[in-house]
Amino acid sequence: MRKASPGLSEKQLGAYFALAEVSSLLQYAVAEHLRIDGDLSYVQFQVLARLVDAPGGKLRMTDLADGVVYSRSGLTYQARLLDQRGLITRSPSPDDERSVMVAVTDAGRDLVAQVLPGHVDRVRQLLFEQLTSDDVIVLHKVLGRARDHMRAAPPRSAKPRARRNRTG
């Protein structure tokens, strides 16, 4: 029988609720801006931004899903919508016929360039205006450590796929 774990301390509970609320409020405001200025969902923006930053503007679909921590099936749906709008292209991987490569198009790059200034302004106003430079350094260290710990045991959507051995 598993021993019950202790509850969270008052400080831990407060920090958890504050982080969850800040994350929700920030994501809501950013998603609203992206919808209005670019007709994009938050996930679609993440996909385009990651592709713009990727070498050659291309990534494997599974690497995209792992990076944005989104289900593979949900990301396939979002990619189809972006593809229909001409913002990305999808093609079989030349290295692995089971993999799909996703590439950002010029139209996708242009849309990221269009919405990015407003996105940055929204994040700056809502998150960083109230913080000192030292606060930002501490926040980066603390959240980076928490992220790295969570990535060590990622949710299913972010776990690398197991490679199947092909026999005969």
LUMVEXMI-922399 format. One record per atom (N, C-alpha, C): residue in three letters; x negated, y, z negated. Coordinates in steps of 0.02 Angstrom, whole numbers, plus 50000, padded with zeros to 5 digits. Example, Ala and Ser with C-alpha at 12.3 -4.5 7.8 and 13.67 -1.06 7.14 Angstrom:
2
Ala493404971649610/Ala493854977549610/Ala493404983549610/Ser493584988849646/Ser493164994749643/Ser493555000249606/
# end
This chain:
168
Met499584994150000/Met500005000050000/Met499565006250000/Arg499735010950042/Arg499335016950048/Arg499485021749991/Lys498955024649964/Lys499015029349910/Lys499265036049937/Ala499735039049903/Ala500005045549925/Ala499465050849921/Ser499415054849974/Ser498915060149974/Ser499185066149935/Pro498735070049905/Pro498965075849868/Pro499265081049916/Gly499705085149890/Gly500005090349931/Gly499495095849946/Leu499715100749982/Leu499285106449998/Leu499295111449940/Ser498735114549928/Ser498715119849877/Ser499115125749902/Glu499265130349858/Glu499635136349877/Glu499265140249931/Lys498615140749925/Lys498215144349975/Lys498205140650042/Gln498145134050039/Gln498145130150101/Gln498825130650135/Leu499355130150098/Leu500025130750126/Leu500135137650157/Gly499915142850122/Gly499975149650148/Gly499575150550212/Ala498965147850213/Ala498545148450273/Ala498855144650331/Tyr499125138750318/Tyr499445134750370/Tyr500045138450399/Phe500485140950356/Phe501075144450381/Phe500885150850418/Ala500385154450394/Ala500165160650428/Ala499885158950497/Leu499475153750501/Leu499195151750566/Leu499735149650614/Ala500215145650590/Ala500755143350633/Ala501175149250657/Glu501325153950613/Glu501735159650632/Glu501365164250681/Val500725165650667/Val500325169850712/Val500285166550781/Ser500165160150782/Ser500115156550846/Ser500775156950884/Ser501325155850850/Ser501985156150883/Ser502145163150909/Leu502025168150867/Leu502165175050887/Leu501735177250946/Leu501095175550944/Leu500645177450998/Leu500825173751062/Gln500955167251058/Gln501135163551118/Gln501785166051148/Tyr502275167751106/Tyr502905170351130/Tyr502805176851169/Ala502415181451139/Ala502305187951171/Ala501915187251236/Val501405182951236/Val501005181851296/Val501435178551350/Ala501835173651330/Ala502265170151379/Ala502765174951409/Glu503035179451369/Glu503515184351395/Glu503185188851447/His502585191251432/His502215195451479/His502075191651545/Leu501845185451539/Leu501685181451599/Leu502295180251642/Arg502865179051609/Arg503485177851646/Arg503705184151683/Ile503655189951650/Ile503865196251680/Ile503385198551735/Asp502735198451720/Asp502245201151768/Asp502025196351822/Gly502095189751810/Gly501835185051859/Gly502295179251875/Asp502885179051846/Asp503335173451854/Asp502975166851840/Leu502585166951785/Leu502205161051765/Leu502405158851695/Ser502395152351684/Ser502455149851615/Ser501765150351583/Tyr501755149651518/Tyr501115149851481/Tyr500645144351506/Val500915138351515/Val500505132751539/Val500255133951609/Gln500675136751652/Gln500455138151721/Gln499875143151720/Phe499915148151677/Phe499365152951672/Phe498735149451647/Gln498795145151597/Gln498215141451572/Gln497885137451628/Val498295134151668/Val498035130151724/Val497655134551773/Leu497965140051794/Leu497645144551842/Leu497005147551813/Ala497025149751750/Ala496435152751719/Ala495865147751713/Arg496015141551695/Arg495495136451691/Arg495195134951759/Leu495625134851811/Leu495365133551878/Leu494935139351903/Val495145145451889/Val494745151351909/Val494055150951878/Asp494015148551815/Asp493375148151780/Asp492975141851796/Ala493285136951827/Ala492955130551842/Ala492465131251900/Pro491925127351900/Pro491465127451957/Pro491835125652022/Gly491785130052071/Gly492115128952135/Gly492865129652132/Gly493125131752074/Gly493855132652067/Gly494245126152068/Lys493905120552051/Lys494225113952054/Lys494115110151989/Leu494625106151972/Leu494585101451915/Leu495005095351931/Arg494825089751899/Arg495265083951902/Arg495885085251860/Met496445082751881/Met497075083751845/Met497015081451773/Thr496695075751761/Thr496635073351692/Thr496205078051650/Asp495695081151679/Asp495295085951642/Asp495695092251625/Leu496125094251672/Leu496575099951659/Leu497045098351601/Ala497345092451602/Ala497815090351549/Ala497455090151482/Asp496845087551482/Asp496465087251420/Asp496295094251394/Gly496135098751440/Gly495935105451420/Gly496515109651394/Val497095108951423/Val497665112951401/Val498095109251349/Val497905103151333/Val498265098951284/Val499005098851302/Tyr499135095951360/Tyr499805095451386/Tyr499875088451414/Ser500475085651412/Ser500555078851437/Ser500385078651511/Arg500145073051531/Arg499965072251602/Arg500575072851647/Ser501135070051625/Ser501745070551666/Ser502005077751668/Gly501965081251612/Gly502185088251611/Gly501735092551654/Leu501085091151652/Leu500625095051693/Leu500725093551767/Thr500885087451784/Thr501035085751854/Thr501625089851879/Tyr502135090551838/Tyr502715094651856/Tyr502515101951866/Gln502125104651818/Gln501905111651824/Gln501465112651885/Ala501025107851898/Ala500585108251957/Ala500995108152022/Arg501525104252023/Arg501955104052083/Arg502265110952095/Leu502495114152041/Leu502785120852048/Leu502255125852073/Leu501655125552046/Leu501115130052069/Leu500925128652141/Asp500915122252159/Asp500755120252228/Asp501285122952276/Gln501925122352258/Gln502465124852300/Gln502415132352311/Arg502145135952262/Arg502055143152269/Arg501415145052305/Gly501005140052323/Gly500385141452358/Gly499835144052313/Leu499885142752247/Leu499395145252200/Leu498835140252186/Ile498975133952199/Ile498475128552193/Ile498575123752251/Thr498085119452260/Thr498155113752305/Thr497985107452265/Arg498275101852286/Arg498125095452254/Arg497905090652309/Ser497395086652293/Ser497155081752342/Ser496835075952305/Pro496795070152339/Pro496455064452307/Pro495725066152294/Ser495455063552240/Ser494755064552224/Ser494325060552272/Pro493785063452298/Pro493345059552342/Pro492955054152304/Asp492905054852238/Asp492515050152197/Asp492935044452168/Asp493595045552161/Asp494015040652127/Asp494725041252156/Glu494945036252192/Glu495595036752226/Glu496175037352177/Arg496075035752113/Arg496605036452064/Arg496665043552037/Ser496155047552048/Ser496145054352021/Ser496405059352072/Val496695064652046/Val496935070152088/Val496515076252072/Met496265079552123/Met495895085752115/Met496385091652124/Val496295096652082/Val496715102652086/Val496245108452098/Ala496405112752146/Ala495995118552163/Ala496425124752165/Val496165130252141/Val496515136552143/Val496435139552214/Thr496965142552238/Thr496945145852304/Thr496795153252294/Asp496675156752349/Asp496575164052344/Asp497185167452313/Ala497785165052331/Ala498395167952302/Ala498415166852227/Gly498185160952204/Gly498145159552132/Gly497655164052097/Arg497075165052129/Arg496575169652100/Arg496855176752096/Asp497195178852148/Asp497485185552150/Asp498005186452094/Leu498405181252083/Leu498925181752031/Leu498605182151962/Val498085178251950/Val497725178651885/Val497445185751877/Ala497135188451929/Ala496865195251925/Ala497415200351912/Gln498015199051938/Gln498585203651928/Gln498825203551855/Val498895197651825/Val499185197151758/Val498665197651702/Leu498035196651718/Leu497515196551665/Leu497455203051626/Pro497465208951657/Pro497405215051616/Pro497955215651564/Gly498575214351583/Gly499125214651535/Gly499075209251482/His498835203451502/His498735197851454/His498215199951401/Val497665202651424/Val497125204851379/Val497385210351333/Asp497745215151360/Asp498025220551319/Asp498485217751265/Arg498915213051283/Arg499385210151235/Arg499015206551179/Val498515202651196/Val498125198951146/Val497745203951102/Arg497445208951132/Arg497075213951093/Arg497535217551044/Gln498115219851068/Gln498585223551026/Gln498855219250969/Leu499065213250985/Leu499395209150935/Leu498915205650887/Leu498345203550911/Leu497895199650869/Leu497295203550843/Phe496955207050886/Phe496305209850867/Phe496315216950840/Glu496815220850855/Glu496825227850831/Glu496795228450755/Gln497085223650720/Gln497105224050647/Gln496505220850614/Leu496035218150653/Leu495465214650625/Leu494825218750634/Thr494375218050586/Thr493715221150592/Thr493275216450634/Ser492695218950653/Ser492215214750690/Ser492025208650648/Asp491925209750583/Asp491765204150539/Asp492335199150535/Asp492955201550533/Asp493535197150533/Asp493535192650594/Val493395195650652/Val493395191750714/Val492855186350713/Ile492275188050686/Ile491735183050681/Ile491945177250636/Val492245178850579/Val492475173650532/Val493035169550564/Leu493515172950596/Leu494065169450629/Leu493805164650682/His493335166950722/His493035162650774/His492695156550743/Lys492315157550690/Lys491975151850658/Lys492475146950628/Val492955149550591/Val493435145250557/Val493865141450607/Leu494155144950656/Leu494575141550705/Leu494165136950749/Gly493555138750765/Gly493125134450804/Gly492975127950769/Arg492845128350704/Arg492725122250664/Arg493355117950662/Ala493935121050651/Ala494565117250649/Ala494705114050717/Arg494605117850771/Arg494715115150839/Arg494245109250852/Asp493615110050835/Asp493135104650847/Asp493315098350808/His493555099250747/His493775093550706/His494375090050739/Met494855093950762/Met495445091150794/Met495275087850860/Arg494815090850897/Arg494605087950962/Arg494235081350952/Ala493955080250893/Ala493605073950880/Ala494105068150879/Ala494725069450863/Ala495265064450865/Ala495865067750900/Pro495805068850966/Pro496325072751001/Pro496985069051007/Pro497525072951017/Pro498165069751030/Pro498135065951096/Arg498615061651107/Arg498595057351167/Arg498515061451231/Ser498835067251235/Ser498785071251296/Ser498085073751309/Ala497675074151257/Ala497005076951266/Ala496465071551262/Lys496655065351253/Lys496155059951250/Lys495915058351320/Pro495265057451328/Pro495025055151393/Pro495325048351409/Arg495495047251472/Arg495785040851493/Arg495255035451489/Ala495465029751467/Ala495025023951467/Ala494915021651539/Arg494325020151555/Arg494165017651623/Arg494295010151625/Arg494665008051675/Arg494785000851683/Arg494224997851724/Asn493994992151700/Asn493494988551739/Asn493854984751794/Arg493604985451854/Arg493904981951911/Arg493544975351920/Thr493934970151922/Thr493644963551935/Thr493994960651996/Gly493604957052036/Gly493824953252093/Gly494364956052130/
# end
